[in-house]
Amino acid sequence: MTTEPSATPTPPILSAEEALAELVAGNKRFVSGRPEHGHRVSAAAAASGDQLPHAVVVGCIDSRVPLEAIFDQTFGSICVVRSGGHVVDRAVLGSVGFAVAKLGVPLIMVLGHKRCGAVQATVDAVRANEHPEGDIGYLVEQLTPAVLAVGADDPDAAEKAMRAHVARTVLRMHDIAGVPEAVAAGQVDIVGAAYDLDTGLVDLLP
């Protein structure tokens, strides 16, 4: 038996404030152990029509940070873009730009997380004055400015560098064609946040 797609998709959340409030509320449900959404095939089928996401979240590939789960979002709610240490390249910028221009999302969130392996590897490389070869070296290269900004010798360098890199990535979102204009018009907001692996809480950064 085939399940038909929903003929009346959920209306999109129109403002960045409402989109952010939904992510914050979803994270609270996740932390409290009372999520509303699960990965049920019926939910996938219901969202199989037109896309109406209310946010695009740029995060790390870390297996401990499944973005739909920590924000308690169902199918069709958020666009997810992931790379090691949420490092930005043209594919990431293009993906976020697509979500804004073609899907009309009002919110871009950049999410870092504690004990990020890519950030720690960069701290270690800077401390040892080494540069990994190959494509991993590219990740380290892109994360190095954040490590240098906070100081690699700081005992909390990895935590501070993660937050600094989130701030730098938020600024990079303004390089996407059309995004600065959308922000200026009040159509799109960009926020940075950090995820705590131990508590499950997402902390919005200033």
C-alpha positions in Angstrom: 0.0 0.0 0.0 1.4 3.4 -1.0 1.1 6.4 1.3 0.1 9.5 -0.6 2.0 12.8 0.1 0.1 15.3 2.2 -2.0 17.6 0.0 -1.8 20.4 2.6 1.8 20.9 3.7 2.5 22.8 6.9 2.7 26.5 6.2 6.2 27.9 6.5 7.3 29.9 9.5 7.7 33.4 8.0 10.0 35.2 10.4 13.5 34.5 11.6 12.3 35.1 15.2 9.7 32.4 14.9 12.1 30.0 13.2 14.7 30.6 16.0 12.0 30.2 18.7 11.0 26.8 17.1 14.6 25.6 17.2 15.1 26.7 20.8 11.8 25.1 21.8 12.7 21.9 20.0 16.1 21.8 21.8 14.3 22.2 25.2 12.0 19.3 24.3 15.1 17.2 23.3 16.9 18.0 26.6 13.8 17.3 28.7 13.4 13.9 27.1 10.0 14.8 25.6 10.6 15.1 21.8 7.6 15.4 19.6 9.1 14.1 16.4 10.6 10.7 15.5 11.9 9.2 12.3 8.7 7.6 11.2 8.0 6.7 7.6 4.6 8.3 7.9 6.2 11.6 8.7 8.6 11.3 5.8 5.7 10.6 3.4 3.7 13.5 4.8 6.6 15.9 4.0 7.3 14.4 0.6 5.6 17.2 -1.3 7.0 20.7 -1.6 9.7 21.7 0.8 8.8 24.4 3.3 11.8 24.5 5.7 12.1 27.3 8.2 15.9 27.3 8.7 19.2 26.1 7.4 21.6 24.8 10.0 25.3 24.7 9.2 27.0 22.2 11.5 29.8 19.7 12.0 29.9 16.1 10.8 30.4 14.8 14.3 28.2 11.7 14.8 27.2 12.9 18.3 25.5 15.9 16.9 22.5 14.9 14.7 20.9 18.2 14.0 17.3 17.1 13.4 17.4 15.3 16.7 18.9 17.9 18.9 16.4 20.5 17.7 13.5 18.0 17.6 12.6 18.8 14.0 10.6 16.5 11.8 11.0 15.9 8.0 10.9 19.0 5.9 11.6 21.4 8.8 15.2 22.3 8.4 17.9 22.1 5.8 21.2 20.7 7.1 24.7 21.4 5.8 27.5 19.6 7.5 31.3 19.6 7.1 34.2 18.9 9.5 34.3 21.7 12.0 31.6 23.4 9.9 34.3 24.6 7.6 32.9 26.6 4.8 33.8 26.0 1.1 31.9 26.9 -2.1 29.6 23.9 -1.8 28.6 25.0 1.7 28.0 28.6 0.6 26.1 27.5 -2.4 23.9 25.1 -0.3 23.0 27.9 2.1 22.4 30.3 -0.7 20.1 27.7 -2.3 18.1 27.4 0.9 17.7 31.1 1.2 17.1 32.0 -2.5 15.1 29.0 -3.6 13.4 27.6 -0.4 12.9 30.9 1.3 14.3 30.0 4.7 14.3 33.1 7.1 17.0 31.8 9.4 20.6 30.7 9.0 22.2 29.0 12.1 25.9 28.1 12.4 26.3 25.5 15.1 29.6 24.5 16.7 29.9 22.0 19.5 32.2 21.2 22.4 35.1 18.8 22.1 35.1 19.2 18.3 37.7 16.8 16.9 38.6 19.0 13.9 39.2 22.0 16.2 41.3 20.0 18.6 43.3 18.6 15.8 44.0 22.2 14.6 45.0 23.3 18.1 47.4 20.3 18.3 48.8 21.1 14.8 49.4 24.8 15.7 51.0 23.9 19.0 53.3 21.4 17.2 53.9 23.8 14.3 52.8 21.1 11.9 50.4 21.0 8.9 48.6 17.8 8.1 48.8 16.8 4.4 45.9 16.3 2.0 42.3 17.3 2.4 42.5 17.1 6.2 45.1 19.8 6.0 42.5 22.0 4.3 40.3 21.7 7.3 43.1 22.6 9.7 44.1 25.5 7.4 40.6 26.9 7.6 40.3 26.5 11.4 43.8 27.9 12.2 42.8 31.6 12.2 40.3 30.9 15.0 42.9 29.0 17.0 45.5 31.8 16.5 42.9 34.4 17.5 42.4 32.8 20.9 45.9 31.5 21.4 46.9 27.9 21.0 48.6 27.8 24.4 45.4 28.7 26.2 44.2 25.7 28.3 40.7 26.2 26.9 42.0 26.9 23.4 39.7 24.3 21.7 36.5 25.6 23.4 37.4 29.2 22.7 38.5 28.5 19.1 35.3 26.6 18.4 33.3 29.7 19.4 35.6 32.0 17.5 35.2 29.8 14.5 31.4 30.0 14.8 31.6 33.8 14.8 33.9 33.7 11.8 31.5 31.4 9.9 28.6 33.6 10.7 30.5 36.4 9.0 31.1 34.2 6.0 27.4 33.8 5.5 27.3 37.4 4.5 29.5 36.5 1.5 26.6 34.5 -0.1 25.0 36.3 -3.0 21.7 38.0 -2.0 22.1 37.3 1.8 23.3 40.7 2.8 20.4 42.3 1.0 18.0 39.8 2.6 19.4 40.5 6.1 19.2 44.3 5.5 15.5 43.9 4.4 14.7 41.9 7.6 13.9 38.8 5.6 16.8 36.7 6.9 18.6 36.5 10.2 21.9 34.7 10.9 22.8 33.4 14.4 25.7 31.4 15.9 25.3 28.7 18.5 27.2 26.0 20.4 26.0 22.5 21.4 27.0 20.9 24.7 27.6 17.2 24.2 27.1 16.5 27.9 23.8 18.3 28.5 22.3 18.4 25.0 21.8 22.2 25.4 22.2 24.6 22.5 23.6 28.0 23.6 23.0 31.0 21.4 26.1 33.0 21.0 26.2 36.8 21.1 
